[in-house]
């Protein structure tokens, strides 16, 4: 990843916050000489050293994990927004401005392994459900489904663990613009009702 120093974020708390809010990762591994790309939610352990998730047992990631010392990259995508040059004061002054795109991502590189423990898999799925159900003001729990059906579904999946070797964020939030242009972006984001632009605004306004 191209990562200018002024866009680099290493603070573990900030990275963990983005992963928690945007848990759907693009997981990239190597399988027989080609890239195996999957999209799945992952949870970061409290100590920031492991990522956990689950996949179908027939997912090719199972073969990726079977390879020795297999490293994968999990990419978490935060807010993103098109930034028009019309928001920069310099557009009126010189016209020497072009559009850009602001975004926040986290890349986590680590070694992939499988967790074939029924108790762990059930606890993991229950935990993930309990975390995300309140988002929709509901409280569905795994035990609400018939036990026979739950057992059938759980047998079709397997847990995965990624031992994190390196994790870094790229938060491209107009830090490379002048204070006046940065303020112009923030001011115009505040006027937009678009949810993704409000998410970008909230990220830019953080200290």
KEKE-3310 file (N, C-alpha, C; in steps of 0.2 Angstrom, whole numbers, plus 5000, padded with zeros to 4 digits):
npx = (5004:5003:5009:5010:5018:5011:4998:4998:4993:4996:4991:4985:4972:4964:4964:4958:4945:4940:4940:4931:4919:4918:4917:4917:4928:4940:4948:4963:4972:4985:4984:4989:4996:4988:4978:4967:4952:4941:4926:4922:4915:4926:4933:4942:4954:4954:4967:4972:4980:4975:4964:4947:4936:4923:4921:4913:4915:4918:4925:4938:4948:4951:4960:4970:4974:4979:4992:5009:5015:5006:5003:4991:4981:4971:4959:4951:4938:4934:4925:4922:4924:4921:4930:4926:4935:4929:4926:4938:4946:4956:4952:4944:4954:4966:4962:4970:4967:4962:4950:4949:4950:4944:4948:4947:4957:4961:4975:4979:4991:4994:4996:4986:4975:4965:4951:4944:4934:4920:4913:4920:4917:4903:4902:4909:4900:4889:4894:4897:4884:4878:4885:4881:4867:4861:4862:4852:4841:4836:4836:4840:4845:4857:4851:4838:4834:4829:4837:4841:4842:4852:4863:4865:4869:4880:4889:4892:4902:4918:4930:4941:4957:4968:4984:4990:5003:5007:5000:4992:4986:4978:4974:4967:4963:4963:4974:4985:4982:4980:4977:4965:4959:4957:4947:4937:4933:4928:4918:4909:4906:4898:4886:4880:4868:4871:4874:4887:4895:4894:4899:4913:4915:4914:4925:4936:4934:4939:4951)
npy = (4994:5011:5023:5038:5047:5057:5052:5040:5029:5023:5021:5010:5010:5018:5011:4999:5004:5008:4995:4989:4996:4995:4980:4971:4963:4963:4949:4943:4930:4918:4906:4892:4900:4910:4924:4922:4929:4935:4940:4945:4946:4951:4950:4959:4954:4959:4962:4966:4957:4946:4941:4936:4925:4916:4904:4895:4878:4873:4883:4890:4896:4887:4878:4888:4890:4878:4878:4879:4891:4902:4918:4931:4945:4956:4968:4982:4993:5009:5025:5034:5047:5057:5071:5087:5100:5112:5115:5120:5135:5140:5137:5147:5157:5153:5143:5131:5117:5100:5086:5074:5059:5055:5044:5030:5016:5000:4989:4973:4961:4944:4927:4914:4902:4888:4885:4872:4869:4865:4871:4883:4889:4890:4899:4910:4914:4917:4928:4937:4939:4945:4957:4964:4964:4974:4985:4986:4988:4976:4960:4947:4931:4917:4906:4907:4901:4885:4871:4860:4865:4875:4867:4860:4871:4876:4865:4867:4877:4883:4889:4903:4910:4924:4927:4942:4950:4962:4978:4992:5009:5018:5034:5045:5061:5074:5079:5084:5096:5114:5123:5132:5126:5113:5116:5121:5109:5102:5111:5110:5097:5096:5102:5092:5079:5066:5050:5043:5054:5061:5052:5053:5066:5065:5058:5066:5077:5072:5073)
npz = (5000:4995:5006:5011:5024:5031:5031:5038:5051:5067:5079:5090:5097:5089:5077:5081:5084:5071:5065:5073:5070:5056:5052:5041:5032:5018:5013:5009:5002:4996:4985:4977:4968:4964:4969:4982:4986:4999:5007:5023:5040:5053:5069:5081:5093:5111:5115:5103:5095:5088:5075:5073:5065:5054:5042:5028:5027:5015:5009:4999:5007:5017:5012:5009:5023:5026:5020:5024:5035:5030:5025:5026:5021:5029:5024:5030:5027:5030:5031:5016:5004:4990:4986:4981:4971:4972:4985:4990:4995:4987:4974:4969:4970:4962:4954:4953:4957:4960:4959:4973:4983:4999:5012:5024:5029:5035:5036:5040:5042:5044:5050:5045:5052:5056:5067:5074:5083:5091:5102:5103:5091:5092:5102:5097:5086:5093:5100:5090:5085:5096:5097:5086:5084:5092:5084:5076:5084:5089:5097:5094:5097:5096:5102:5100:5088:5082:5091:5084:5071:5072:5076:5064:5055:5062:5060:5047:5046:5050:5061:5060:5063:5064:5066:5071:5062:5058:5058:5051:5048:5035:5034:5024:5025:5020:5026:5020:5014:5015:5030:5028:5017:5022:5032:5023:5017:5028:5032:5021:5021:5032:5028:5021:5019:5017:5023:5022:5020:5032:5040:5036:5039:5053:5056:5052:5060:5072:5085)
capx = (5000:5006:5007:5014:5019:5006:4992:4999:4990:4998:4988:4981:4965:4961:4963:4953:4939:4938:4938:4924:4913:4917:4921:4918:4935:4942:4953:4967:4978:4988:4982:4992:4999:4983:4975:4961:4949:4935:4924:4919:4917:4931:4933:4949:4954:4955:4974:4974:4985:4972:4958:4944:4930:4921:4919:4910:4920:4920:4928:4945:4952:4953:4966:4975:4976:4983:4998:5013:5016:5003:5001:4985:4980:4964:4958:4945:4936:4930:4922:4926:4920:4923:4931:4927:4939:4925:4926:4944:4946:4961:4948:4942:4960:4970:4960:4975:4965:4959:4947:4952:4945:4946:4946:4951:4957:4966:4978:4981:4994:4995:4996:4980:4975:4958:4949:4939:4932:4913:4912:4923:4913:4896:4903:4911:4895:4885:4897:4896:4877:4876:4888:4878:4860:4858:4863:4845:4837:4833:4840:4840:4851:4857:4847:4831:4833:4829:4844:4843:4844:4858:4869:4866:4872:4887:4893:4894:4907:4924:4933:4948:4961:4974:4989:4992:5010:5008:4993:4993:4980:4979:4968:4968:4958:4965:4979:4990:4979:4981:4971:4959:4956:4954:4941:4932:4930:4924:4912:4904:4903:4893:4880:4877:4864:4873:4877:4894:4899:4894:4904:4919:4915:4916:4932:4940:4934:4942:4958)
capy = (5000:5017:5026:5044:5047:5061:5048:5034:5029:5017:5021:5004:5011:5021:5006:4995:5007:5007:4988:4987:4999:4992:4974:4967:4964:4960:4945:4941:4925:4915:4899:4889:4905:4915:4927:4920:4935:4934:4946:4942:4950:4949:4953:4960:4952:4964:4964:4968:4953:4941:4942:4930:4925:4910:4903:4889:4873:4872:4889:4889:4898:4881:4876:4893:4889:4872:4879:4881:4899:4906:4924:4934:4952:4958:4975:4985:4999:5014:5030:5037:5052:5061:5078:5092:5106:5118:5116:5124:5143:5141:5136:5154:5161:5151:5137:5126:5112:5095:5082:5069:5055:5054:5037:5027:5009:4997:4983:4969:4955:4939:4920:4911:4895:4886:4883:4866:4867:4866:4875:4889:4891:4892:4905:4915:4916:4920:4934:4941:4941:4949:4963:4968:4964:4981:4991:4987:4988:4970:4956:4940:4927:4911:4901:4908:4896:4878:4868:4855:4869:4878:4862:4859:4877:4876:4860:4869:4882:4882:4896:4905:4915:4927:4930:4948:4952:4970:4982:4999:5012:5024:5039:5051:5065:5081:5082:5087:5103:5120:5124:5135:5121:5108:5119:5121:5102:5101:5115:5108:5090:5098:5104:5086:5074:5060:5047:5042:5060:5062:5047:5056:5072:5063:5055:5072:5081:5069:5076)
capz = (5000:4995:5012:5014:5032:5034:5031:5042:5058:5070:5086:5091:5098:5083:5072:5084:5083:5064:5064:5076:5067:5050:5053:5035:5029:5012:5016:5003:5003:4990:4984:4971:4963:4963:4974:4985:4990:5002:5011:5029:5046:5058:5076:5083:5100:5115:5115:5096:5092:5084:5071:5073:5060:5053:5035:5026:5027:5008:5007:4998:5013:5021:5008:5011:5029:5026:5018:5029:5036:5025:5027:5023:5022:5030:5023:5033:5024:5034:5027:5010:5001:4984:4988:4975:4972:4973:4992:4992:4993:4981:4968:4967:4970:4957:4950:4953:4961:4956:4964:4976:4987:5006:5014:5029:5028:5040:5033:5045:5039:5049:5048:5045:5054:5057:5073:5072:5090:5090:5107:5101:5085:5094:5106:5092:5082:5098:5102:5085:5085:5102:5096:5080:5084:5095:5079:5073:5090:5090:5102:5092:5100:5093:5105:5097:5083:5085:5092:5078:5065:5074:5075:5057:5053:5065:5057:5040:5046:5054:5064:5058:5067:5060:5071:5067:5062:5056:5057:5050:5045:5030:5035:5020:5027:5018:5030:5015:5012:5019:5035:5025:5012:5026:5034:5018:5016:5034:5032:5016:5023:5037:5025:5017:5023:5015:5028:5021:5021:5039:5043:5034:5043:5060:5057:5051:5066:5078:5086)
cpx = (5004:5004:5012:5013:5013:4999:4992:4996:4992:4995:4983:4973:4961:4959:4958:4946:4936:4936:4932:4918:4912:4921:4921:4924:4936:4948:4957:4972:4980:4987:4984:4993:4994:4980:4968:4958:4942:4933:4920:4920:4922:4931:4940:4949:4956:4962:4977:4979:4982:4965:4954:4937:4928:4920:4916:4916:4922:4924:4935:4950:4955:4959:4972:4978:4980:4990:5003:5015:5013:5000:4995:4985:4973:4963:4951:4944:4932:4927:4926:4921:4924:4924:4931:4931:4935:4924:4933:4944:4951:4957:4946:4949:4964:4967:4964:4973:4962:4955:4951:4947:4948:4944:4950:4951:4962:4968:4981:4984:4995:4995:4989:4980:4967:4957:4943:4936:4924:4911:4914:4919:4906:4897:4905:4905:4890:4887:4896:4889:4875:4879:4884:4871:4857:4858:4856:4840:4833:4838:4839:4846:4851:4853:4840:4829:4833:4836:4846:4846:4851:4864:4870:4870:4879:4892:4896:4900:4913:4927:4939:4951:4967:4978:4992:5000:5012:5001:4995:4987:4982:4973:4969:4962:4960:4970:4985:4988:4981:4976:4965:4956:4953:4947:4936:4929:4926:4917:4907:4902:4898:4886:4877:4873:4866:4876:4884:4898:4899:4899:4911:4920:4917:4923:4937:4940:4937:4949:4964)
cpy = (5006:5021:5032:5045:5051:5057:5042:5035:5023:5016:5015:5005:5014:5015:5001:4998:5007:5000:4986:4990:4997:4985:4969:4968:4960:4956:4942:4936:4923:4908:4896:4894:4910:4918:4924:4926:4933:4940:4943:4946:4947:4953:4953:4958:4958:4967:4966:4963:4947:4944:4936:4930:4917:4910:4896:4884:4871:4878:4888:4892:4893:4879:4881:4892:4883:4873:4882:4889:4903:4912:4927:4941:4953:4966:4977:4992:5003:5019:5032:5042:5056:5068:5083:5098:5112:5120:5120:5131:5144:5140:5143:5158:5160:5146:5131:5120:5106:5091:5077:5064:5054:5047:5035:5020:5007:4991:4979:4962:4950:4932:4917:4904:4894:4884:4878:4864:4869:4871:4882:4892:4894:4899:4911:4918:4919:4927:4939:4944:4946:4956:4967:4968:4971:4986:4992:4987:4982:4966:4949:4937:4920:4905:4902:4903:4889:4875:4864:4859:4872:4873:4861:4865:4877:4871:4862:4874:4880:4889:4897:4910:4917:4930:4936:4949:4959:4972:4989:5002:5017:5028:5045:5055:5072:5084:5086:5094:5108:5120:5127:5130:5115:5110:5120:5114:5101:5105:5113:5101:5091:5099:5098:5082:5067:5056:5045:5048:5062:5058:5050:5062:5070:5061:5061:5076:5078:5072:5071)
cpz = (5000:5001:5014:5021:5035:5034:5035:5049:5061:5077:5086:5092:5093:5078:5074:5083:5076:5063:5067:5073:5060:5049:5046:5032:5022:5014:5009:5005:4996:4990:4977:4966:4961:4969:4976:4989:4992:5006:5017:5035:5050:5064:5078:5091:5104:5115:5108:5092:5088:5081:5071:5068:5059:5045:5034:5025:5020:5005:5005:5003:5017:5018:5009:5018:5030:5024:5023:5029:5031:5028:5023:5025:5023:5029:5026:5030:5028:5029:5021:5007:4995:4987:4982:4976:4973:4980:4994:4990:4987:4974:4965:4966:4964:4952:4949:4958:4957:4962:4967:4980:4994:5008:5020:5029:5034:5036:5039:5041:5045:5046:5050:5048:5056:5064:5072:5079:5090:5096:5106:5096:5087:5098:5102:5089:5087:5100:5096:5084:5090:5101:5091:5080:5087:5090:5076:5078:5091:5095:5100:5094:5096:5096:5103:5092:5086:5085:5086:5072:5066:5073:5068:5054:5055:5062:5050:5040:5050:5056:5061:5063:5063:5066:5068:5068:5062:5055:5056:5047:5040:5031:5030:5021:5026:5023:5026:5013:5017:5024:5032:5020:5017:5029:5029:5017:5022:5034:5027:5018:5028:5034:5021:5022:5022:5021:5028:5022:5028:5043:5042:5039:5051:5061:5056:5057:5072:5079:5084)
residu = (UNK:UNK:UNK:UNK:UNK:UNK:UNK:UNK:UNK:UNK:UNK:UNK:UNK:UNK:UNK:UNK:UNK:UNK:UNK:UNK:UNK:UNK:UNK:UNK:UNK:UNK:UNK:UNK:UNK:UNK:UNK:UNK:UNK:UNK:UNK:UNK:UNK:UNK:UNK:UNK:UNK:UNK:UNK:UNK:UNK:UNK:UNK:UNK:UNK:UNK:UNK:UNK:UNK:UNK:UNK:UNK:UNK:UNK:UNK:UNK:UNK:UNK:UNK:UNK:UNK:UNK:UNK:UNK:UNK:UNK:UNK:UNK:UNK:UNK:UNK:UNK:UNK:UNK:UNK:UNK:UNK:UNK:UNK:UNK:UNK:UNK:UNK:UNK:UNK:UNK:UNK:UNK:UNK:UNK:UNK:UNK:UNK:UNK:UNK:UNK:UNK:UNK:UNK:UNK:UNK:UNK:UNK:UNK:UNK:UNK:UNK:UNK:UNK:UNK:UNK:UNK:UNK:UNK:UNK:UNK:UNK:UNK:UNK:UNK:UNK:UNK:UNK:UNK:UNK:UNK:UNK:UNK:UNK:UNK:UNK:UNK:UNK:UNK:UNK:UNK:UNK:UNK:UNK:UNK:UNK:UNK:UNK:UNK:UNK:UNK:UNK:UNK:UNK:UNK:UNK:UNK:UNK:UNK:UNK:UNK:UNK:UNK:UNK:UNK:UNK:UNK:UNK:UNK:UNK:UNK:UNK:UNK:UNK:UNK:UNK:UNK:UNK:UNK:UNK:UNK:UNK:UNK:UNK:UNK:UNK:UNK:UNK:UNK:UNK:UNK:UNK:UNK:UNK:UNK:UNK:UNK:UNK:UNK:UNK:UNK:UNK:UNK:UNK:UNK:UNK:UNK:UNK)
# end
